[in-house]
């Protein structure tokens, strides 16, 4: 994980791990600071920005890719409290678009 290419947006408790790997971290405490961090990550040309699911849900309206840019890619990651399944839903949507169904995610009986 290259610190100059990767950033993380989330609560301070989870950021310690990413900081140890050299990622730029944006500690957020409210929705306004989360939105500001997303915009700053875009301006500073990060390639990959991990954002904890709880904040990704709150600012999902601004996480969509910009039409004229490929980066950054925003990836929602689970927190200690568990997952909201936001990441899995994105994978299902991508599978539906790519192959026309979400068979990859159906449980076998």
N, C-alpha and C positions, 0 to 999 in steps of 0.2 A: 504494500500500500504506500504509494508515494505521497508524502505530505503536500507537495505542491499541486497535486492533481485531485486529491481527495479531501472532503470535508464532512463533518457530521453536525447535525442540528439536533439538540435534545436537552434533557435535564442534566445538571452537573454530575449526578451519580453515575451515569452511564458513559460520560465523556472521558473519564480517566483511562479507560481501556484503549480508546481510539487515540488519545493523546500520546500514549506510550508507543504507538506504532507510527507516530509522525504525522497524523492527520490534523488538519486545521479543525478546531472545534468552535462551535457557536453555542454557548450556553444560553438557553431561553427560559423565561419564567412566566410569560404570558403570550397571548396571541399576537399582540403588536410586535413583541421582540422576535417571535417566530417568523412573522411576515418580513420583518426587516432583515433577518438572517438569510432568508431565501433570496431576497433581492440582492443582498451583498454577495452571496455565493455566485449568483449570475454575473454580477459586475466583475468579480475577481477571476472569472474564467476557470472555475473548477470543472473537472470532467465528470466526476461522480460525487454526489452529495447524498449521504445516508441521513435519513430523518426518522426519529422514533415515531412509531405509529400514532401515538396520542397527538403529537403535533401535526403529523401528516394529515390526519383526519380534519383537524381544525383549519388548516390552510390549503386543503386540496384544490381549491379553486385557482390558486396561483402556481401549483406544481406542474401544470400542463406544459409541455414543450412549447417554446416560442417557434413560430412558423419559419423564421429565418435562421435558426440555430439548432445544431444537433446536441449541444451540451449546454448546461450540465444535465445529466440523467439523475433524477431523484428516485431513491430506493428507500421504501419504508421498511424499517426493521422493528422486530418485537422488543418489548421492554421486559423487565423482571416480572411485572405483574401479569404477563401473558400477552397473547396476541388477539387482535380484533379480526384477524383473517383478511385484512386489507391486501396484504401481499399475495395471498392465494387467490383472491378475487381478480387481481390484475393478471395473474398467470392464466386463469381460466378465460378471461376476456381475450388475451393474446392468442391462446390456443384456438378459441372459436374463430377468430379472424384468420388464423393461419390454415387451419384444417377443416373448418366448418362445423366443428363440434368440440365438446370438452371431454371426450372419451378418456383422455389421459388421466382425468381426475375423478372418474367414477369408481366407486368401490366395487370389487368383485364379490359376487355372492357364492 
